[in-house]
Amino acid sequence: MNIEKIKKEVISKISELEDEKLLDTVRKLLEDPRPTKPREPGWGKGIITYVSEDFDDFIPPGFDGTEQDELSH
């Protein structure tokens, strides 16, 4: 599907909307496409209920910041 066809389809669907709250949400999204609230530390707390005991046994090279990866040269 090309970009112009997608634009026309989206515009058509927006023009058919009757829900004022939904239209306001679409307007805000178009004005600022970034998420309204950035993630914060601890946002996933309670989602992961189990972590293996050996979770910290292996740290991949470069993950701790001591080694540079090949793309950063």
C-alpha positions as CSV (number, residue, x, y, z in Angstrom):
1,M,0.0,0.0,0.0
2,N,1.5,3.4,-0.9
3,I,1.6,6.4,1.4
4,E,-1.0,8.4,-0.4
5,K,-3.5,5.6,-0.2
6,I,-2.8,5.1,3.5
7,K,-3.3,8.9,4.1
8,K,-6.6,8.9,2.3
9,E,-7.8,5.8,4.3
10,V,-6.8,7.4,7.6
11,I,-8.4,10.7,6.7
12,S,-11.6,9.0,5.7
13,K,-11.8,7.1,9.0
14,I,-11.0,10.2,11.0
15,S,-13.8,12.1,9.2
16,E,-16.3,9.4,10.2
17,L,-15.5,9.6,13.9
18,E,-18.2,10.8,16.2
19,D,-16.6,10.3,19.6
20,E,-15.2,13.7,20.8
21,K,-12.8,12.1,23.2
22,L,-11.4,9.8,20.5
23,L,-11.0,12.7,18.1
24,D,-9.2,14.7,20.8
25,T,-6.8,11.7,21.4
26,V,-6.1,11.5,17.6
27,R,-5.5,15.3,17.5
28,K,-3.0,15.1,20.4
29,L,-1.3,12.2,18.8
30,L,-0.9,14.1,15.5
31,E,0.5,17.1,17.3
32,D,3.0,15.2,19.4
33,P,3.5,11.6,18.3
34,R,5.7,10.7,21.3
35,P,4.2,8.7,24.1
36,T,2.5,11.0,26.6
37,K,4.3,9.5,29.6
38,P,7.8,8.2,29.3
39,R,8.6,4.9,31.1
40,E,9.9,5.3,34.6
41,P,12.0,2.9,36.7
42,G,9.9,0.2,38.2
43,W,7.1,0.5,35.6
44,G,7.1,-3.3,35.0
45,K,7.2,-4.3,38.7
46,G,4.9,-7.2,39.3
47,I,4.9,-8.3,35.6
48,I,7.8,-10.6,36.0
49,T,7.1,-12.9,38.8
50,Y,10.1,-15.2,38.7
51,V,13.8,-14.7,37.9
52,S,16.2,-17.7,37.8
53,E,18.9,-17.9,40.4
54,D,21.6,-17.9,37.7
55,F,20.2,-14.8,36.0
56,D,23.3,-12.7,36.9
57,D,25.9,-15.4,36.2
58,F,26.4,-14.4,32.5
59,I,26.8,-10.8,31.4
60,P,27.1,-10.5,27.6
61,P,30.3,-8.7,26.4
62,G,29.7,-5.0,26.2
63,F,26.5,-5.1,28.3
64,D,28.2,-3.6,31.3
65,G,29.8,-0.8,29.3
66,T,33.4,-1.9,29.7
67,E,33.9,-3.1,26.1
68,Q,33.1,-1.1,23.0
69,D,31.0,-2.7,20.4
70,E,32.3,-2.8,16.8
71,L,29.7,-0.3,15.5
72,S,30.8,2.6,17.8
73,H,34.2,2.9,16.2
